[in-house]
Amino acid sequence: MEEALEDLEQIVARLEDGKLSLEESLVLFERGIRLVRLCSARLESAEQRIESLTGELPGDL
Amino acid sequence: MPRTIDPSIIPLCYNRKPASLVKETRQIRSQTISIHFRPALRDVKYATRLKRNTLTQIFTVSELTERIKERLDSDLRLHDLWARGELSNVVNHRSGHRYFTLKDKDSQLSCALFRNYGVRLGFELKDGQNVQVFGDVEVYRPRGQVQLVVRGIRLDSGLGFRHQELERLKQKLAAEGLFDAERKRSLPRYPSRIGIVTSPDGAALRDVLSIIGSYPARIILSPAQVQGDGAPESISLAVKSLQGRADVVIVCRGGGSAEDLWGFNHEIVARAIFECDSPVISAIGHETDITIADFVADVRAPTPTAAAEMAVPDVAELKSHLDLVESRMVRSLWSSLERKQERLEYLQRSLSARRMYAQLAEHRQRLDDLAEHLESAQRTRLDILKNKLALAESGLDSVSPLATLSRGYSIARSPDGRLILSAEDVAPGNVVELILADGKLKCKVLEKMQK
């Protein structure tokens, strides 16, 4: 998540800079959108995964 | 008044430790019997006589506590006494009564301060205060508890011994740099593994989990005993167990008395937090409770809930951030496309036939202009030359002999055109030609006169 979001920020910055060739910006755009979808999907399907180092969790968690 | 041993208490002791009592008895017998010891010895004998009865007598709990109570009540030294110690577990009950524990390094005793004595107190009771209390030792029969019923309290000098120790530890760790602001690590913005050190049964854990809510991270619970004996060891072990397993660690427990939170003031807990390889957020007790663990932690949260809020980003915010990022990307791609298209169109326009003709016409006109310029320049130059020529002509006139003739002179020439410069050149009878300004005269020489 952290890496994906950092990547995204860089991609947006490079796209907004506008110094890229059309091919480069299309490639970056595609990668960016894929990352957005990935992060959104992770947030949508977020299930908390709780593990206990002792293997014992209270029943109601 | 000589000391007496209440016979009723002896069988109890005797049953428990007969050997030691026998020994004591023997010792007492071997001593010089003083007036103080005589009644005591008598009591011991009486006690041994009672042994048989004790074995057969079975107390009810009430009888037993009653007996303890009588025993305590009869000891005058347990009444109207002053005792000193440190306050802890202070509870201000709604009823106006106050309950607390008085303790020193090795022991503790429950105390009660009833409302009618408490109103005149003049200061607030706080955990850790060193006090002197005045009152009586009593048995609270419903719980079989020996307690000090306090009728007066005064502050003793200084902090309690535990607080003094705490201050010493704080200074030591501060000197070692464990609390230094420079070593505080910043929290990861999007942790994927969150370690939690707390009691698995506590409300704190539930608070934390409910806040972390739908944020997609792995939560690694490292259970710890957060109060009581063994808590420091348990907490530090739980922190160490998370080594290499978490991006951020939350060490928390819910509110409690200073006593309950004391485990977090221990040096080994501080060191475990200090050595933890990921940033640690501490949230121990309520906002006003600050433990050594809080000082060492990279970030201190006022409550477990707040700790969880610090550990993870808000999911709704994150979603809207992603939406924003997406629209920014789309917008910048579009604007880049538009820019390229505009440029293309511009170039296309430059290449059009009309533009080419226009350019040609422009060139032609420029050529005409240049030709005209050339011509006029040439003309100017010719005029200048002409002027110069006229000037030169007039200069020539001024030196010509013709001008002299107009002033009355004449030129004499022989008929063959030679200039006559001397009278010797002619003889009388010769014909000469005189040139005047406006014509010529043919003349005959009549006479020659020498000068």
Interface residues (C-beta under 8 A of the other chain):
Chain A: M1 E2 L5 L8 E9 I11 V12 L15 E16 G18 L20 L22 S25 L26 F29 G32 I33 V36 C39 S40 R42 L43 S45 A46 E47 Q48 R49 I50 E51 S52 L53 T54 E56 L57 P58 L61
Chain B: P188 R189 Y190 P191 S192 P200 D201 L205 L209 I212 G213 S214 Y215 P216 A217 R218 I219 I220 L221 S222 P223 A238 S241 L242 R245 V315 L318 K319 L322 V325 E326 R328 M329 V330 S332 L333 S335 S336 L337 R339 K340
